[in-house]
C-alpha cells in the first residue's frame, strides 16, 4: 500500500513495487491487479483498477507438473511475457492497439506451427451478446499464425482491435489461446489471460437557452432548459449550479442518477448585484461509471446597467435632498396667508366685542344688525320734526 496525499491536475507520480514469485508458481504470465482509491472534490471514494502482466519462470514446478524429471520429456510452453494497450483505457466504439510479446519458456525445445486466437472469457451484461463480441479485429481475422519460436525466444505481435459501441464499462478478461507443436510434432495448447479496461462514453445534452445581454441591476433573471442522458450508461450524482456575482436562492440543485434515455427540466432565477460586465455560468457535473467527475459549462457575460429612475426624475435630474419643490412652497405661502387673515379677524373681533366674539364668530348676525341700523335711519328721515 502506497499513500499519496494529493496529486495536482495533469501531474504524475512514479510508483515502484517489488515482487517475488513463490516456488508454487508455474512458468506463465500472471496478471497483477493494481487498485487505486482516491477522492476528488468531496468525501466519496472512487476506485480504479488496472492490470499488469508479469512473466514467471519456474522449471522445477514445471517438471513436477509433468511428473517427469527428464528434460527431454518436458513440454515447451508459450506465454504472453508482456502486453500493452494503447490507449491504456479503451473507449467503447473506438479502436485501440494491443501489443503482445510471446515467449517460448523452454530452454531446449522450440515450437512451430503456432496458431493464436482471441476469445472473451466471460459473458457481457446483455443476454443477447455472447462472449467474444466485445473486441473485433480491424482488417484482420481473429486467428494469427507464427512459423516458429526458438527455445527462450520471443516474437512480437501488434493487433488492432475495435470495441463495440454498447460495451459496458468494466475490465474485460481477454483470453489468448495457443495451439502449437514441438520438434517431434507433438501438439500442445495453452491459454493466457489479459485484462482490458473499457470505458463507455457518457453524454449529457442540455437544450439551448437564452440569456439577456443587458439587464438592470437587482432585476431577476430566469433561465430554464431541458436536459437528457443520451449516452449508453447511467450518469451518477448529476448536479447543476450557478456561478458568478449574483444572488441566487438555490445555487446548487442535486438531481441524482440518470438512466440512459432519461430527461428532466431545470430552472433557476438569480439577481445581478454589480454594474458592468458580470460573468455568469450554468455548470452541470456528473460522474461516469469509473467514478470520474465530468463538468459541462455554459459561460455568459451579462451587461448590467443602473436601475431606471422613477417618473419625473429623468434627464439626470437628482431628486431634491431637502424635499422642497415649487409646489410645496406655493402651498406653504397659501397656508401662511390664511392663518394671517384668521388671526387678523380674531384680533379685530376682540376689540369690537370682547365678550361675545370669542363665543360666536357668526358674521351673518353682524351683517343683519348693520342692515337694521340702516332701516332705522331711513325711518327717522321720513318722520316729521
C-alpha positions in Angstrom: 0.0 0.0 0.0 1.3 3.4 -1.0 -0.3 6.7 0.0 -0.2 10.0 -1.9 -1.6 13.0 -0.1 -2.5 15.0 -3.2 -2.0 14.9 -7.0 -2.3 18.2 -8.9 -4.2 18.3 -12.3 -2.0 16.9 -15.0 0.7 15.7 -12.5 2.1 12.2 -12.3 3.9 10.2 -9.7 6.0 7.1 -10.3 5.3 4.0 -8.3 7.7 1.1 -7.8 6.7 -2.3 -6.4 9.0 -5.3 -5.9 7.5 -8.8 -6.1 9.0 -12.3 -5.9 7.4 -15.4 -7.4 6.9 -18.2 -5.0 8.1 -21.8 -5.5 4.5 -22.8 -6.3 4.2 -20.5 -9.3 4.2 -22.2 -12.7 6.1 -20.8 -15.7 3.5 -18.4 -17.2 2.3 -14.9 -17.3 0.4 -13.7 -14.2 -2.0 -10.7 -14.3 -1.3 -8.4 -11.2 -4.2 -6.1 -10.3 -3.4 -2.6 -9.1 -6.3 -0.8 -7.3 -6.3 3.0 -6.9 -8.6 4.6 -4.4 -9.0 8.4 -4.3 -11.3 11.3 -3.5 -11.9 14.3 -5.8 -13.9 17.3 -4.8 -15.6 15.6 -1.9 -15.6 12.7 0.5 -16.8 9.9 -1.9 -14.1 7.3 -2.5 -13.5 6.5 -6.2 -11.9 3.2 -7.3 -9.9 2.5 -10.4 -8.3 -0.9 -11.3 -5.5 -1.7 -13.8 -3.6 -4.9 -14.6 0.0 -5.6 -15.5 1.3 -8.8 -16.8 4.3 -10.5 -15.1 6.2 -13.4 -16.6 7.4 -16.1 -14.1 9.7 -18.9 -15.0 9.9 -21.9 -12.6 11.3 -25.0 -14.3 11.2 -27.1 -11.2 7.5 -26.6 -10.8 7.1 -27.4 -14.5 8.8 -30.7 -14.0 6.6 -31.5 -11.1 3.5 -30.8 -13.1 4.8 -33.0 -15.9 5.6 -35.8 -13.5 8.9 -36.4 -15.3 12.4 -35.1 -14.4 13.8 -35.9 -17.8 14.1 -32.7 -19.6 13.6 -34.5 -22.9 10.1 -35.4 -21.8 9.0 -31.9 -20.6 6.8 -30.0 -23.0 7.5 -26.5 -24.3 5.2 -23.7 -23.2 4.2 -20.4 -24.8 3.2 -17.4 -22.7 2.5 -13.7 -23.1 5.5 -12.2 -21.5 4.3 -8.6 -22.0 1.3 -6.7 -23.3 0.5 -3.1 -23.7 -2.8 -1.4 -24.5 -2.7 1.9 -26.4 -4.6 3.8 -25.1 -4.4 2.4 -21.6 -8.2 2.8 -21.1 -10.2 1.8 -24.2 -13.3 3.8 -25.1 -16.3 1.8 -26.4 -17.0 2.4 -30.1 -13.3 3.2 -30.8 -10.2 1.3 -31.9 -7.1 0.5 -30.0 -3.7 -1.2 -30.3 -2.8 -4.3 -28.4 0.9 -5.1 -28.4 1.9 -8.6 -27.4 5.2 -10.3 -26.7 5.1 -14.1 -27.0 7.7 -16.2 -25.3 8.7 -19.9 -25.6 9.8 -20.6 -22.0 11.6 -23.9 -22.7 15.3 -23.6 -22.7 15.9 -26.6 -25.1 12.8 -27.2 -27.2 11.5 -25.0 -29.9 7.9 -24.7 -31.1 6.4 -24.4 -34.6 3.1 -24.1 -36.4 1.8 -21.7 -33.8 -1.9 -20.7 -34.0 -3.2 -17.9 -31.8 -6.8 -16.7 -31.4 -8.7 -14.4 -29.0 -11.8 -15.1 -27.0 -13.7 -13.3 -24.3 -13.6 -15.3 -21.1 -17.0 -14.0 -19.7 -20.5 -13.1 -20.8 -21.5 -9.5 -21.3 -24.3 -7.9 -19.3 -26.7 -8.3 -22.2 -28.2 -11.8 -22.6 -28.2 -11.4 -26.4 -24.5 -10.8 -26.6 -22.3 -13.8 -26.2 -18.6 -13.9 -25.3 -16.2 -12.8 -28.0 -18.4 -10.0 -29.4 -16.8 -7.1 -27.4 -13.4 -6.9 -29.3 -13.3 -7.3 -33.0 -10.0 -7.3 -35.1 -9.7 -4.5 -37.6 -8.8 -5.5 -41.2 -7.9 -9.0 -39.9 -9.4 -12.3 -38.8 -9.4 -13.4 -35.2 -6.7 -16.0 -35.9 -3.0 -15.3 -36.2 -0.2 -17.6 -37.3 3.5 -17.9 -36.5 6.0 -20.2 -38.1 8.2 -21.0 -35.0 9.6 -19.6 -31.8 13.1 -21.0 -30.7 13.9 -22.0 -27.1 13.8 -19.0 -24.8 12.9 -17.0 -27.9 10.2 -14.2 -28.2 8.1 -12.8 -31.0 6.1 -9.5 -31.0 2.7 -9.1 -32.5 0.7 -5.8 -32.8 -3.1 -6.2 -33.0 -5.6 -3.5 -34.0 -8.9 -4.1 -32.3 -12.3 -2.4 -32.2 -14.6 -2.2 -29.2 -18.4 -2.5 -29.9 -20.2 0.7 -29.0 -22.6 -0.8 -26.5 -19.8 -2.5 -24.4 -20.4 -1.9 -20.7 -17.7 0.0 -18.8 -15.5 -2.5 -16.8 -12.4 -4.6 -17.1 -12.8 -7.5 -19.5 -10.6 -10.6 -19.4 -9.4 -11.3 -22.9 -8.2 -14.9 -23.4 -5.3 -15.6 -25.7 -5.4 -19.2 -27.0 -2.4 -21.1 -28.4 -2.2 -24.2 -30.4 1.3 -25.4 -31.4 3.7 -28.3 -31.9 7.2 -29.3 -30.8 10.0 -30.6 -33.0 8.6 -34.1 -32.8 5.2 -33.0 -33.9 3.5 -33.3 -30.5 0.6 -31.0 -30.2 0.0 -28.7 -27.3 -2.4 -26.0 -26.2 -2.1 -23.1 -23.8 -4.1 -20.0 -22.6 -3.1 -16.6 -21.3 -5.4 -14.1 -19.7 -5.2 -10.3 -20.4 -7.1 -7.5 -18.6 -8.6 -4.8 -20.9 -10.2 -1.7 -19.3 -13.2 -0.5 -21.3 -14.9 2.8 -20.6 -18.2 3.9 -22.1 -18.6 7.5 -23.4 -21.0 9.5 -21.3 -23.2 12.2 -22.8 -25.4 14.8 -21.0 -27.1 17.1 -23.5 -28.7 20.4 -22.5 -31.1 22.4 -24.6 -30.0 25.9 -25.7 -31.4 28.7 -23.5 -31.5 32.4 -23.9 -29.6 34.8 -21.6 -30.3 38.5 -21.8 -27.3 40.6 -23.0 -28.4 43.6 -21.0 -30.2 43.6 -17.6 -30.8 46.2 -14.9 -29.1 45.9 -11.5 -31.3 44.0 -9.0 -33.6 42.8 -11.8 -34.2 39.0 -11.5 -33.1 36.8 -14.5 -34.7 33.3 -15.0 -33.2 30.6 -17.2 -34.7 27.2 -17.9 -33.9 24.3 -20.2 -34.4 20.5 -20.6 -31.5 18.1 -20.4 -31.1 14.4 -21.5 -28.8 11.4 -20.9 -28.0 10.5 -24.5 -25.2 8.1 -23.6 -25.4 4.3 -23.1 -24.6 4.2 -19.3 -26.1 5.8 -16.3 -24.9 9.2 -15.0 -24.3 9.4 -11.3 -24.7 12.3 -8.9 -25.9 14.8 -11.5 -25.8 18.4 -10.2 -26.5 21.9 -11.5 -25.1 25.1 -10.0 -24.9 28.8 -10.7 -21.5 30.6 -10.6 -21.0 34.4 -10.7 -21.5 37.6 -8.7 -25.3 37.2 -8.5 -27.8 36.5 -5.7 -29.4 33.1 -6.0 -31.8 31.4 -3.6 -30.6 28.0 -4.7 -27.1 28.0 -6.2 -26.8 24.2 -6.3 -29.5 21.7 -7.4 -28.9 18.0 -6.8 -30.6 15.7 -9.4 -29.1 12.3 -8.5 -28.7 9.4 -11.0 -30.0 9.4 -14.6 -30.5 6.2 -16.6 -29.7 6.1 -20.3 -32.5 7.9 -22.2 -33.8 9.8 -19.2 -34.6 13.5 -19.4 -35.6 16.3 -16.9 -36.1 20.0 -16.6 -34.1 22.7 -14.8 -35.0 26.2 -13.9 -33.2 28.8 -11.8 -33.6 32.5 -11.0 -30.7 34.9 -10.0 -30.2 38.6 -9.5 -27.1 40.6 -10.5 -25.5 42.7 -7.8 -22.9 44.8 -9.5 -22.9 47.2 -12.5 -20.9 46.5 -15.6 -19.9 43.2 -17.2 -20.8 40.3 -14.9 -19.7 36.7 -15.8 -22.4 34.1 -15.0 -22.0 30.3 -15.6 -24.5 27.5 -15.5 -22.5 24.3 -14.6 -23.5 20.7 -14.8 -21.4 18.0 -13.2 -21.8 14.2 -13.0 -19.8 11.0 -12.5 -19.2 8.3 -15.1 -19.1 4.6 -14.4 -15.4 4.8 -13.4 -16.2 7.5 -10.8 -14.5 10.3 -12.7 -16.2 13.7 -12.4 -17.1 15.3 -15.7 -18.1 19.0 -15.9 -20.1 20.9 -18.6 -20.3 24.7 -18.6 -22.3 27.4 -20.2 -20.5 30.7 -19.7 -22.1 34.1 -20.3 -21.4 37.8 -19.7 -24.2 40.0 -18.6 -24.2 43.8 -19.2 -25.7 45.1 -16.0 -26.9 48.7 -16.1 -28.1 51.1 -13.4 -31.7 50.8 -12.3 -34.2 53.1 -14.2 -35.2 56.4 -12.3 -38.8 56.9 -11.2 -41.0 59.2 -13.5 -40.2 62.9 -13.0 -36.5 62.3 -12.3 -35.3 61.7 -15.9 -32.6 63.6 -17.8 -30.2 63.1 -14.9 -32.1 65.4 -12.5 -31.3 64.4 -9.0 -34.2 64.3 -6.5 -34.1 67.3 -4.1 -32.3 66.5 -0.9 -34.4 68.8 1.4 -37.8 67.8 0.0 -38.7 71.4 -1.1 -40.3 71.9 -4.5 -42.1 75.0 -6.1 -45.4 73.3 -5.5 -44.7 72.8 -1.8 -43.5 76.4 -1.5 -46.8 77.8 -3.0 -48.9 75.6 -0.7 -46.9 76.8 2.3 -47.4 80.5 1.4 -51.1 80.0 1.0 -51.4 78.4 4.4 -49.5 81.3 6.0 -51.8 83.8 4.3 -54.9 82.0 5.5 -53.6 81.8 9.1 -52.7 85.5 9.0 -56.2 86.5 7.9 -57.8 84.4 10.6 -55.5 86.0 13.2 -56.4 89.5 11.9 -60.2 88.9 12.1 -59.8 87.4 15.6 -58.0 90.5 16.9 -60.5 92.8 15.3 -63.4 90.9 16.8 -61.8 91.1 20.3 -61.6 94.9 20.0 -65.3 95.3 19.0 -66.9 92.7 21.2 -64.5 91.2 23.7 -67.3 89.2 25.5 -69.2 87.8 22.5 -66.7 87.5 19.7 -64.9 84.6 21.2 -68.2 82.8 21.7 -69.6 83.4 18.3 -67.9 84.1 15.0 -71.3 84.5 13.2 -70.6 87.2 10.6 -74.2 86.9 9.2 -75.7 88.2 12.5 -73.4 91.2 12.4 -74.4 92.0 8.9 -78.1 91.8 9.9 -77.6 94.3 12.7 -75.9 96.7 10.4 -78.9 96.4 8.0 -81.4 97.1 10.9 -79.5 100.2 11.8 -79.7 101.5 8.2 -83.5 100.9 8.1 -84.0 102.9 11.4 -82.1 105.7 9.9 -84.3 105.7 6.9 -87.5 105.8 9.0 -86.1 108.7 11.0 -85.5 110.7 7.9 -89.3 110.3 6.8 -90.8 111.4 10.2 -92.0 115.0 10.8 -89.9 117.0 13.0 
